[in-house]
Amino acid sequence: MNEYIKKSEWPIILIIFVLLLIGLLLWLCFDETKDFGLNFFTEMLGSAVAIFIIDRLIKNREEVRSIPQKLAAYEDVRLYTSRYMTFWIDTFRDSVPENDPETIEDFFSENGMSKILQYLYLDSQANVLPSRKWYNWIIDKAKEFQENGNKILDRYSYNLDPEAFGYLHQLTESSFNSFLLMMPAICQTDALERTPRVRVLGNYSISPEKDYEAILGLLKWCNKAYNRLEKYDPSIKKVSEYAPMKDKKMPPKCMIPNSILIVQMEQWQKFIESQT
């Protein structure tokens, strides 16, 4: 019953409880007010039951009317969450010379996704069509996640569960995602100042550690929403499930080659020395 009780209803509930208690005391504790107390108590109890039943009927009717909007919101959030997860899992598999972490919680952590920053070579070719370098592809995906997230927030501003809204807002306003979108400006500055930056993702961005809570929260929300909404539409789909890959081919094709890493590190070191 607690999920139906809003904070604004507690004062009404408290008033009814106090009135019932007064009626009970007048009925049981004082002979001169026994009849009045009994009548008052039964009247208040009947009113409380009627209010509760009518309130539940109204809420149930509102719940049924809102189901189509909730189904639509769930589907959009599910797609967003699944695509976000799939993109970064595929990126990890293409760049990090390790098997996948055991659980999705391990993946979205400093021991999982954060390792992409160390190994992803931005000048390597992403496995997409039309062909493009990871530098361009990751910027395209950052724009997509921000734009799609904002569309969902605008479209369902009155219907989306506050918990999901908060997690989605956190991802669309993510500092990590903002740094990805700033990569062209960083590269332009490097060209002007002739800065030989090593071409791995971590040298152009910050850790996504603040986003882990949000994406894991969205994943849990999708699973809970699916369990609530499936009875209204059995055709709805679950959010993507994490299946760790083992014994993958090494080294990954988009990991920065050691020979290139050595050359770029030497160039970076010479640049640092020239600035002192």
Summary of the structure (lengths in Angstrom):
residues: 276
radius of gyration: 28.6
end to end distance: 68.0
largest distance: 99.5
contacts: 772
relative contact order: 0.12
helix: 70%
strand: 2%
